[in-house]
Amino acid sequence: MSATQEGRCKSVLSGDTLILQNKAKQERTLSLAFINAPRLQQDEPGKILHFRVLYNIPQKTGGGARDYGVVFLPSGQTLPDAIVQEGWAKLRDDADRKAESPQASELLERLTALEAHAKADGKGVWQTGAKHVQNVREIPDPKAFVEEHKGEAIEAVVERVLSGDRLICRLMISPGQHVTTTVLVAGLRSPSTARTNPSDGTSQPAEPYGNEAQAFVEERLLQRGVQVRLLGVSPSNLLVGEVRHPVGNIAEFLLKEGFARCTDHHSTWLGAEMGKLRQAEREAKEQQKGLFKGSAGVQRSAAGETEATVSRIFSADTLFIRNKAGAEKRINLSSVRQPKPSDPKQAPFGAEAREFLRKRVIGKHVKVRIDGKRPATEGYEEREMATVTSNNANLALTLVENGYASVIRHRMDDTDRSPIYDELLAAEEAAQKDQKGMWSTKPSKQPTYVDYSESLEKAKRQLALLSRQKKVPAIVDFVKSGSRFTVLVPRDNAKLTFVLGGIRAPRSARGPSDVAEPFGQEAHDFATRRCQQRDVEIDVDDTDKQGGFIGTLYVNRESFSKSLVEEGLASVHAYSAEKSGNANELFAAEQRAKEGRKGMWHDWDPSKDAEENGGHTDAPTTNGSNGTNGDAPSSKAKMDYRDVTVTFVDPTNGHLKLQMLGSGKQNLDSLMKDFANFHISSANNKALPGPPKAGDVVSAKFSQDGVWYRARVRRNDRENKTSEIVYIDYGNSETQPWSSLRSLDTDKFGLQKLKPQAVDAALSFVQFPTNAEYLAESCKMLDEITYDRSLVAMVDFNDTRDNLLWVTLVEPNEASGSGSDAKLKSLNAEVIAEGLATVPNKLKPFERASQDVLNEFKKREAEAKASRLGIFEYGDVTED
């Protein structure tokens, strides 16, 4: 018999055999003397034990011998005594042959007595009719098994640790049913351990940190109770799940120590838990632990998050941004890819995905964080991978959620992945399930555009349609020069070459060997910054000889021709400017550019212009009866007063509809009486003979008062058989079903009998808020203070191009004073004083001419700010 020794119980192989480990991590197998015991359901290894070897038996293979002895527990109990006493073991048949020493004989006598008592009491294996635990080692259908128990927290015992990420677990499905099988730890991959090939006996060494990972898990989980949450099945039909001990998820601890790497295969199963695992891996990388020793760590942009403006969309995963200094660079969205051009199913959605992104961010301010760089490869330059957010929405995630981008499967060592990579994977899976975007079985909705500038003949045909429309919505697809663009008109599926009328911009270089005219490249760059891929509006006046469409292009409702001239990057072409009707506006802009010595006017000499104009440099250009359209006021301008009533306030922009009092109003009242009598007769109560067309004038019964009025059809919804109509004598609009509309007797009630009485107007010196809530409040106040009142409109300017009167509304008793005095007591001034509007930042020429009115209005605006009225309730909204 040997002396008493000490060791740590690494694991319990069965009820009579233990694996012990000394301080040098050397292992030995110790069987309890004289007994045989069945395999126990659960034991608690890890404790420090004392043991004594009584005898050993040589093994038939391997040449070694197995030790048999006794174990002294910290509680004072002795094994095998306690096991035999509880009936969990039987004495071996040949036990008396090994009782050679006095101590062995004494132990055997004691065990014989304890076994007799256990047998008499029917304990343990001596029970009669006891139910045995059924332990299944092979699962016939792993997928069905996982589906049955998915998400359940199954109590289990780790029987063996094959490697850091691979365990043999006894899953206790019920008290009478156990399943012993291999479980892969979800979300990671650890290095493999040393292995021996059983077929040829060759050994394969462990990967770096493979044995350390195994030992780490053994020390914490082996033979211990854990909870396993099954998530799925691996390609090799092994169960995959989370393994948790009382302290937490073992995967997280492995990763923190650098004994494993995250894997993306289980990301969608783990959901938010995957984020914790990636954070644990990130910590190991930063601290250079385990597998990450000597690595460079995670490289993130030192500058952090920066702000920029999206200047161009190259594709659904690539965009150009411009910083505050004006420098432009190309970035790629991290971890996502546009619909693959090489995939026949995805390729048709490329243009649709690009347009989806363009609508949301072109010209918008975004926040950019560089996640890493992709080095240059064959066919590709170095690319910066970035996370881009707009209004707190991640662009990559938005694209993936809508099925307009797929998620890149990264290599384990990729450092440029998105910080929300797991959310992207989950979003992709959801988009595929819902068949969104390129995952849909339906074809792409992206329209095919017809190039009407391809020939002069095509251009002439399209001109007939476009010239009758004003402010046609379009998209600038490409900027050819400062004044020449390719535009798309989505509603007509039309592609046009569009040329700005009334100006001449210097020519930019058309190739590396070409030379630009002075300021030609600057004009081209300015147009690119302001117009590239932007939503615009166009007015078409004519075509040129090459099939280009000549007209005016509006960016944010402002003429881009005027902006180009104002910056000194184009000059006015007098003949075409007069023809377009924009001459006064353009000449005024050119004069400001000259005075500011901007662009091509940097060396402007006023004396030369004076000589060319016969010595006059300040003669104002008049606009008919409405005064000047330049910067200089006309001292002889006659005020235009008109008695009006406001019939409608447009809630989208604060514009007004006015009815002129006098003979026109009397004629309208007379017509409305005849109109009402006309519709009393059932003979006149017949529906339209066919679907109405846009522009048709019809009879319509207003839904709120049940009275018939004259109306014009603005647009039709053929699917729902409804029309959006505008009541031409009052200005308000609504949607009516076709069945409610009636034909108009043009001889009695047509436009030749009485022209539309609602006149478009806008308040001078007033800029309404763009915020929808504040705009609604402003329009409500304007509606209240003008409702059913006779007012006087001081017409400041008649915009014949937009058919819009710019007016100042005053009480009739105030209209007799001087123009400036009346304006200071106007409704315009009242709206500003209540903090429901501001003085415009960009003033029109006639507004700049009334400096005394402007100063007073700005003073009232300042008072509203100080009192926190209206739009200033949370501070100065104009500071931005």
Phi, psi and omega in degrees: 000138181273171177285164179291132181238170182236144177196161178263133179285108180283314179202164179245112182285326179199186181291351180232007184222133181234155170254119182250152184225129179273185184294337179272011179068018175276141186251152172212148179263130180235122175260146180285136187294138167074002187232161168238133180225145174291167181290131181280155180287321185202137176227175181237089178283182176099345182280153175275125184238160170247143183215162178220130180274127179265320179200170175219157182235126178298144180269149181290328180239148176093340177080358181267188179224145178265134179274142176234137183192202180238152181237134180254114183279156178300336181283351182102348178285159179237139174252136019267004185308310185296324182290316181293323180299325181271000176082019182265005178208155177243152176290142178292150180296328183258026185298322185292340179290334184263357181275067185271331182262158179303319181295321180293319180296318180297319179296317182298316178300319181294319181291325179297319180293317180295322179295320180297318178296318180296321180293320180292326181274355180067038181272153171053237184290350181267004178293149175256130180074019180289145178274131181263152178281130177270119181248112181267133181252347178232128179263118184295322182227089183303321182296316178296321179298317180293318180299324181292323186245016184299130177085347180286145174269097185270126175292138184208166175234132178279109183278328184202145178251107180282322176199181183299331183246011185222117185234149168260117186242145170262106181273119182269086184295321177208169180303333182252002182224121177239151176233120178257118185205169178277135178236127175272133179287123187288143170093359183210168171222125179255160179297151181283156178267174178295138183225152176243129180283116184293337183286319182237359176078003179285148181252145178245123184293160179288148172289158180307130179068011177292313179293325179295320179296318179297314181296323180300316182285320179302315183298332185257334187240334189302126179065019179251156177283132179224175171243133180245126176250106183288137182243326183182196182232137179284167177303334179266018175066030173264146179291140178240132181196171173276137178242116184239133169253177187305335183276333181152195183284122182298331180299319182297320181289322177299316182292322180297329180273358179077022181264009179197167175237150176292146174236145186276349189299330186253010187302312183292334177288320185281332179064230184296335181296332180296328178298322178294321180294319180294324177295320177297317177298319181299319179298317179297321179295315181296324180269359179053054179265152171050240183299341186259013177295132179082357179278163183284348182081183182278119180266116176243158181298127180293332182284345181070216184277132179237160178256144181205173177243134179285117184261336183198144175253113179278316177202182183293344179241003183225129179218162177252136179236154179235128180277182184294335179279354179094358180283136182251142175213161182260136176226157175248144176288131184295134168069009178234159181225138177297165174309128188295124177297335182275352181263117183302330181280325183272327187307318181298342182269000182299312181292323179294320178294320178297317179293323176302315180288320181301315182300329186273329190230352184297129180076001182268156174280132180229165175251134187234131173233121180283123181268339180165184181231142172262120181296157180296137176230177181298119180090353181227139173277172175298135183236137175268128180260131189220154169262124183240129179237142177229121184053044178066013177253127179285122185297317181299316180295320179298317179296314182294319181299328182264007176076024181253009175202151175251164183262131179287136174271107185281156167285161182298328185267007177291131181252003184254020181286158181292144177293344177247038185304320183291325174295323178297316180298318179294320179294321178297317180297320179293320180295320178294320180294320181273359178056053179266151174055233184287351177271358181285153175276350180271154180289163180297147180267001184298126183286160174258124185268140177262127181277102181275355175266006181296328178211157180296325180298314178297318182298319180297320180297315181288331180300321180301326179280312187287328184291341179275351183251152177242146177050060179283124179297136181209173178230131176280110182276328183203142177256113182275325178198188181297333184233013183228130188222159165256121181239151177248136176247094188302322186291337177254003185051039185251141174243127186230148163270121187245131183242132179290128180270154175085356181223167171227118178261142178299147184283136176268165180293137182259007179181171181301330183269352182272154179245130181279155172287159179307131180066010177292316180291324178296319178295319179297314180297319179298316178295322179296315181296320186273330192243335188305120177062018180272154170283127183226179172231147182229144167247125182257126180254323187197182174235156174264185186287342181264003181094007175283148181262126184260135179177204182246137179245130183248127174247121185054041176068014178243137181298124180287332175302315179298316180298318181295317179293320182297330180273002180073025183251008175200157177244161182277133174263104193305312186297309182289333177293316178296323181294324182281344181086005181254015189301313184299316180297317183289319179295323178295319178295319179296320179297320179294321178297319179297312182296329178273002181051047183266146172051236184293349179260021184297335179243032183296136179243110182302330184295327179293320176296324180296319179295318181293328182264015179075026176092001181250128180239350187237019179289122181287147177266123184272160178237067179068229183271005187253022175081201187275159174237024177244211181264336187268128178286153177261121182294341183260005183296133182265131180293141182250103180258136179222132176284125186221167166225143181273119181261343183198139174245118183288115183290349182274338183211358179081005176290159186244159166243124183248144167250129178280125179284156181120216185297323179298317179293320178295319178296323179294317179300318179294317179296321182294326177294313178297325181296316180295316179296323180300320185275354175291326182289131179294337179294337180261008182258051181252141180293166179298145180294337180201178179301136179288161177248153178301130181101346179294142174260126186226175171262137180217141179266119182295130188295337186270333180236355177070019181258143179279137178224163172283140182214154176244137179284120180273312177203161183241147170247097187290333180292315181265358180056051177230162178228141169272121185241152177242128177282108195289343180263353182230334173098343179281166184219162175196173179256130181232144174291152180302327183293341181269350183271150180232154177290148181259132175284099187294332180292324183267324190231010184287179183290337176288329178289315178207122181292159179305134186268347178276120182251134179287136179210161177217152181283130177286152175066014187233133174237118182280155181292153177272339178297128187300319183293314180290323179297318178298320179294319179296314181294325178296315179297318180296322178295320182293318185278351179248350187298126174055035179240144173271126183231171174245127177262118173272108184281112181275328181198139178252105180276095184290335180292317179261003183052051186229130175266128173265117191231159167243122184265128181226163173290149181304325182284349179265349186285350183278344182281188178292159182304312183294318181297319180295319182295329180288343178250018186276169174294330177302313180295324181294319179298318179291319181296332179277001179074022181259003176198168180232169172284134184300146174287319179259108184271147174277160183306316182292333177286320178297334182288339182257071186294324181293323177292318179301315182299318181292319179296319179295326178295318180290326176297318179298321178294321178296321177297314182297326181270001180055049180267150172053238185289350181263015185297334179249016179123190184276105181287346182276355181292333181287000000 
